[in-house]
Amino acid sequence: MDTALRKAAAVWVAVPGQRARLAWTAWRGGVLWLAAGSDQDVPGLTDGVSCTVTLRSPTTHSHLLDVAVTARLTEPDEETATALRGARLNGVAVLDAVYRLEFA
């Protein structure tokens, strides 16, 4: 899982009752960080909500695994904010809300 998360710029996040959304993330220090806001909307994602992260292969895009996580709204340090901005492959990264996704 560590290798897949280090290589993935984006994952699919599914909140109960909502369809999965593609989300830009950064894997940093053993933590998966997600920036939400603007066009990066994950409906229902709030502090403390349980959700599912789906990892896909960065080369073949095939399904690797689903992982249960809990979203924690947080204020990122500057290095994490920079990593999230750098993970964005197109457009400008908007950091309206940053979540630390904690693995169950």
C-alpha positions, 0 to 999 in steps of 0.5 A, spaced: 500 500 500 505 504 501 508 504 494 501 505 491 500 511 495 507 514 494 506 513 486 498 515 486 497 523 485 489 521 485 485 516 489 477 515 489 474 517 495 467 514 497 463 517 502 457 513 504 450 515 500 455 518 495 458 516 489 466 515 489 469 522 487 476 522 484 481 526 489 488 529 488 492 527 494 499 527 497 502 521 501 507 524 506 510 521 512 505 515 512 499 520 512 494 520 506 492 528 505 486 530 501 485 537 498 478 539 497 474 545 494 473 548 488 472 543 482 475 538 487 468 537 491 467 530 495 460 531 497 459 529 504 466 529 506 466 532 513 470 532 519 470 525 522 466 521 517 468 514 515 469 513 507 473 508 502 479 510 498 480 506 492 487 505 490 488 504 482 495 502 479 498 509 476 500 505 470 494 500 468 489 504 472 487 497 474 483 496 481 488 495 487 485 495 493 479 499 497 481 501 504 477 504 510 479 511 512 476 516 517 477 524 514 480 529 519 479 536 517 486 539 519 490 545 517 496 543 513 503 545 515 507 548 509 510 542 507 504 538 506 500 544 503 506 544 498 506 537 496 498 537 495 499 543 490 504 539 487 500 533 486 495 537 482 496 534 475 492 540 472 489 547 474 491 550 480 490 546 487 485 550 491 486 548 499 479 550 501 479 544 506 485 539 507 483 532 510 488 527 513 485 520 511 486 516 517 486 508 515 482 504 520 
